[in-house]
Amino acid sequence: MSIPPVSFSNRSQRTAEAPISYLIALAKANPQLISFAAGLVDPMTLPAEEILVICQKLLKDPPTAREVLQYGTTVGSRTYRQAILDHLCRLEDKPPSAMSLNPDNIVLTTGSQQALYILADILIDPGDIVILEGPSYFVYAGALGSFGARLMTVPMDQDGMVVEEVDKLLHRLELRGLLPRVKAIYCQSYFQNPTGLTLGLSRRSRLVDIARKYSKTHRLLVIEDAAYRELRYEGQDLPSLKSFDPDNRFVISCYTFDKPFAAGLKTGYVILPTDVGSALIEQKGNHDFGSSHFCQAICHRALTEGHYDSHLKTVIDGYRKKRDVMLSAMKKHFPSNPQIGWTYPQGGLYSWVSMPRSMNTSRTGSFFEDCLKAGVLYVPGEYCFQPDEEGSIPQNHLRLCYAVTPTEQIEPGIRKLAEVVRSHLNRV
Ligand SMILES: Cc1ncc(COP(=O)(O)O)c(C=O)c1O
């Protein structure tokens, strides 16, 4: 008797393997490749010594050890959430009352990815609409797609998401009777993945105003992804979208300690309106009834005992140098051509390179193949876009991450990439 196949859920069938898994596997299988693909943090900067000191303190004292090695609560430790709120208020230079926040508006999550995923879980029914930047963070686009969300993109310029286009899109959707299906606007407010661009100051309050304006049949939420906020290498920090939501009604902000501190701890947090918080906690109970209590305790100590701040200074210095090496190598080696350009990120981990439209950087194209032969790997920009109304996707971009590549390999990697660019330019 033949054994029938498993009947997977619709959500499972809507979920494809993340494209980055293939690229990471490719880099692992070919260690000679210079990889600008994976957006991992720099392994050489991870805070092993600081975490060793913290762990010794946590585990040496038996009552503390017993507490941190036990389950915590679904929402997470209150004292840690208070420390996070204090940290956030320092960043914003505002008291919690100015944003109507208290520690109960914070939920500790397993990385910010879990917060983003559970938000999709509690907000999206198949056919619901989420508005996001084009290009955007492809992992979250994939997660939203698995819930059956319709993803509608608005363009970006040097100041990030063009929020007036959000207004126009919502207006068009309202005319078509589709406003009730629009659940959220997903916006990366700092050093966006994949472009490295930051949402301009005046656009921040405007985006929250737009969400307020179109909150007619239900509250339209802004999901602010601030994963890279603290990795700023130059310029002044900008107030978050959350800071323009004084009554704590419209903005949900997702943060992580993974990028600026230790990715292996997978510790993030989300700041949300009270009613959204309750729904998220209930759903998180289904997921794990609480993120790692031990990892929370480590991050809590790091935050309150100064390890976090001093480590952040070190990683910022390291990433700034790597960014500069990559940007000057691109300037030196890329052919000068008005159709070739790249972003100048003031923080985060990525630069976004645009090629002439005729040059196809997709994974199945000869450009990607030639880069592999030359020994260099990047993320094809096609993954970061949603199909337009004709079903087409721009295929002339590359995402380059400067964080993981050893500094001395960055210039040789860019030189190899530039050679492939030059040879393909000669063909078109
Ligand atoms: C824009 C963005 N948001 C969220 C995440 C999730 O990271 P984590 O779950 O480690 O906090 C990432 C990871 O690369 C990201 O790039």
The ligand as an SDF file (V2000), in Angstrom:
LIG
                    3D

 16 16  0  0  0  0  0  0  0  0999 V2000
   14.5960   44.8080    9.6290 C   0  0  0  0  0  0  0  0  0  0  0  0
   14.6860   43.6480   10.5540 C   0  0  0  0  0  0  0  0  0  0  0  0
   13.7470   43.4900   11.4810 N   0  0  0  0  0  0  0  0  0  0  0  0
   13.7660   42.4670   12.3260 C   0  0  0  0  0  0  0  0  0  0  0  0
   14.7680   41.5180   12.2870 C   0  0  0  0  0  0  0  0  0  0  0  0
   14.7050   40.3770   13.2480 C   0  0  0  0  0  0  0  0  0  0  0  0
   15.8370   40.2430   14.0310 O   0  0  0  0  0  0  0  0  0  0  0  0
   15.8360   39.6060   15.4740 P   0  0  0  0  0  0  0  0  0  0  0  0
   14.7190   38.6110   15.5420 O   0  0  0  0  0  0  0  0  0  0  0  0
   17.1580   38.9650   15.6140 O   0  0  0  0  0  0  0  0  0  0  0  0
   15.6090   40.7130   16.4360 O   0  0  0  0  0  0  0  0  0  0  0  0
   15.7750   41.6310   11.3270 C   0  0  0  0  0  0  0  0  0  0  0  0
   16.8320   40.6240   11.2070 C   0  0  0  0  0  0  0  0  0  0  0  0
   17.6720   40.6280   10.3340 O   0  0  0  0  0  0  0  0  0  0  0  0
   15.7320   42.7260   10.4270 C   0  0  0  0  0  0  0  0  0  0  0  0
   16.6590   42.9150    9.4940 O   0  0  0  0  0  0  0  0  0  0  0  0
  1  2  1  0
  2  3  1  0
  2 15  2  0
  3  4  2  0
  4  5  1  0
  5  6  1  0
  5 12  2  0
  6  7  1  0
  7  8  1  0
  8  9  2  0
  8 10  1  0
  8 11  1  0
 12 13  1  0
 12 15  1  0
 13 14  2  0
 15 16  1  0
M  END
$$$$
